[in-house]
């Protein structure tokens, strides 16, 4: 009951108050038990208006940013979505409430394994995870209706553009660790043209890998 109350307050005061209005996104944010995706010592801070450290120098994003990125994808329920950067598993869980299938990649093995175990424990049977370099996407399951990247890249990875279905949408933070980063919405038109626009300034940990 305590955490449900905190979730409801989070949605009302942090998310709706900043203009997020998609009822399905709001429902998902009210449903997913965010406190289970952080350490036991941080559970009481899980619904605060800020990111939290998880491990390996990574973070669980601020609730509003999770909601903003999710709403920007304009999900309707039938999509197959790629997530680059599983992290705690929280964003994947939110997506799983909204779409048919989530494919999530994490480059840091202990993080990816912990997230996989938790998502399985929570019965998210529409999430498939793997350890790997998300810069290159997950070609085996492409093309994707939507892609969400949860770490900042220096540029939009060409393999992700290639694996985005015509008519699809991608949200990705772009910029260096010590530069202004912007959350970008990347749309692929049915004929294949790419249109990109800035949503807002953000701060994310960097996308790691060999690229």
VOGU-3710 file (C-alpha; in Angstrom, 3 decimals, decimal comma):
1> xxxxxxxxxx> 0,000/0,000/0,000  2,830/2,404/0,873  4,589/1,940/-2,453  1,339/2,098/-4,416  0,617/5,442/-2,764  4,109/6,667/-3,631  3,638/5,533/-7,241  0,361/7,403/-7,514  1,960/10,544/-6,075  4,901/10,172/-8,468
11> xxxxxxxxxx> 2,570/10,055/-11,462  0,437/12,983/-10,310  3,146/15,337/-9,058  6,064/14,531/-11,353  4,646/13,158/-14,594  1,155/14,537/-15,217  2,297/17,876/-13,775  4,947/18,099/-16,533  2,525/17,383/-19,346  2,628/13,614/-19,892
21> xxxxxxxxxx> -0,930/12,646/-20,799  -0,952/9,250/-22,570  -3,275/7,212/-20,307  -1,508/3,945/-21,114  1,878/5,374/-20,142  0,450/6,796/-16,919  -1,095/3,426/-16,095  2,218/1,642/-16,683  4,048/4,099/-14,435  1,447/3,496/-11,720
31> xxxxxxxxxx> 1,808/-0,271/-12,108  5,521/-1,130/-12,281  7,030/-1,508/-8,768  9,989/0,852/-9,255  11,289/0,229/-5,713  12,152/-3,364/-6,651  14,575/-2,119/-9,329  16,870/-0,352/-6,840  18,894/-1,604/-3,875  17,072/-2,318/-0,631
41> xxxxxxxxxx> 18,810/0,674/0,961  17,310/3,002/-1,672  13,775/1,624/-1,849  12,283/4,558/0,057  13,872/6,963/-2,450  12,735/5,027/-5,517  9,775/7,302/-6,294  11,663/10,562/-5,869  12,029/13,096/-8,669  15,614/12,124/-9,530
51> xxxxxxxxxx> 17,732/9,309/-10,976  19,357/6,824/-8,599  22,611/4,860/-8,821  22,263/1,125/-9,348  25,741/-0,391/-9,781  28,694/-0,411/-12,200  28,446/3,375/-12,502  24,953/3,144/-14,024  21,666/4,740/-12,994  17,916/4,213/-13,033
61> xxxxxxxxxx> 16,502/7,249/-14,818  14,298/9,884/-13,227  10,634/8,736/-13,447  9,602/11,714/-15,608  12,326/10,970/-18,173  11,192/7,329/-18,396  7,619/8,506/-18,987  8,705/11,169/-21,495  10,757/8,726/-23,563  7,993/6,136/-23,470
71> xxxxxxxxxx> 5,253/8,579/-24,511  7,401/9,868/-27,392  7,289/6,395/-28,983  3,469/6,663/-29,364  2,933/2,993/-28,588  -0,432/1,380/-29,283  0,061/-2,162/-27,991  1,110/-4,372/-30,905  4,727/-3,219/-31,217  8,021/-5,049/-30,990
81> xxxxxxxxxx> 10,461/-2,717/-29,247  14,238/-2,759/-28,890  15,788/-1,281/-25,751  19,514/-0,524/-25,736  20,764/-0,502/-22,142  18,715/-2,764/-19,866  20,304/-1,321/-16,721  18,031/-2,032/-13,766  15,304/-3,408/-16,055  12,810/-0,700/-15,091
91> xxxxxxxxxx> 12,362/0,871/-18,536  11,938/-2,602/-20,030  9,204/-3,372/-17,503  7,374/-0,131/-18,320  7,574/-0,943/-22,029  6,387/-4,506/-21,407  3,168/-3,132/-19,910  2,500/-1,368/-23,213  3,681/-3,532/-26,118  3,655/-7,057/-27,489
101> xxxxxxxxxx> 7,397/-7,793/-27,143  10,482/-6,088/-25,708  14,045/-7,021/-26,678  16,599/-5,514/-24,302  20,411/-5,514/-24,539  22,880/-4,779/-21,733  26,649/-4,655/-22,194  27,499/-5,018/-18,470  26,941/-8,690/-17,694  26,223/-8,526/-13,923
111> xxxxxxxxxx> 23,652/-5,771/-14,517  22,016/-7,638/-17,370  21,812/-10,876/-15,398  20,338/-9,152/-12,344  17,737/-7,401/-14,476  16,863/-10,649/-16,261  16,373/-12,470/-12,953  14,143/-9,712/-11,575  12,035/-9,416/-14,729  11,547/-13,190/-14,733
121> xxxxxxxxxx> 10,572/-13,091/-11,050  7,985/-10,409/-11,878  6,591/-12,617/-14,679  7,404/-10,303/-17,571  7,290/-13,079/-20,146  7,232/-10,622/-23,074  10,775/-9,378/-22,394  13,793/-11,090/-23,937  17,208/-9,930/-22,744  20,784/-10,581/-23,758
131> xxxxxxxxxx> 24,291/-9,429/-22,948  25,921/-7,548/-25,811  26,831/-4,225/-27,401  23,576/-2,441/-28,086  25,203/-0,035/-30,557  24,784/-2,780/-33,146  21,174/-3,510/-32,246  19,727/-7,010/-32,355  19,618/-7,908/-36,026  18,088/-11,329/-35,420
141> xxxxxxxxxx> 14,808/-9,727/-34,282  14,823/-6,640/-36,544  13,072/-4,650/-37,817  11,606/-2,976/-34,732  8,533/-0,761/-34,495  10,299/1,378/-31,894  13,736/1,685/-30,305  14,670/3,318/-27,001  18,280/3,979/-26,023  18,922/4,614/-22,335
151> xxxxxxxxxx> 22,529/5,876/-22,518  23,992/8,854/-24,350  25,684/8,226/-27,695  27,920/10,657/-29,569  25,708/10,098/-32,628  22,706/8,035/-33,656  24,093/4,528/-34,359  23,578/3,617/-38,053  22,730/-0,032/-37,205  19,788/1,176/-35,102
161> xxxxxxxxxx> 18,492/3,353/-37,929  18,806/0,358/-40,242  16,877/-1,868/-37,825  14,051/0,642/-37,303  10,967/-0,274/-39,296  9,631/2,282/-41,820  7,066/4,284/-39,873  8,972/3,566/-36,659  10,241/5,893/-33,937  13,414/5,932/-31,860
171> xxxxxxxxxx> 14,251/7,992/-28,772  17,926/8,414/-27,945  20,026/10,826/-25,867  22,906/12,229/-27,925  25,938/14,121/-26,638  29,168/13,570/-24,736  29,614/13,102/-20,994  30,777/16,716/-20,526  28,611/18,259/-23,249  24,967/19,242/-23,368
181> xxxxxxxxxx> 23,012/16,126/-24,258  19,687/16,218/-26,057  16,974/13,617/-26,142  16,247/13,107/-29,830  13,193/11,679/-31,529  14,210/9,891/-34,715  11,400/8,997/-37,130  11,767/6,821/-40,210  9,208/7,665/-42,890  7,554/4,875/-44,864
191> xxxxxxxxxx> 9,830/5,682/-47,805  12,882/5,480/-45,554  13,723/9,156/-44,987  14,963/10,026/-41,502  13,576/13,020/-39,604  15,164/13,992/-36,279  14,091/16,561/-33,709  15,183/17,532/-30,226  12,796/16,862/-27,338  14,707/18,281/-24,363
201> xxxxxxxxxx> 18,121/18,597/-22,756  19,014/15,566/-20,626  21,899/13,977/-18,736  22,624/10,269/-19,232  25,567/7,976/-18,585  27,526/7,328/-21,811  26,789/4,459/-24,171  29,724/2,065/-23,830  31,149/-0,466/-26,251  33,803/-0,895/-28,923
211> x> 32,289/1,475/-31,503
//
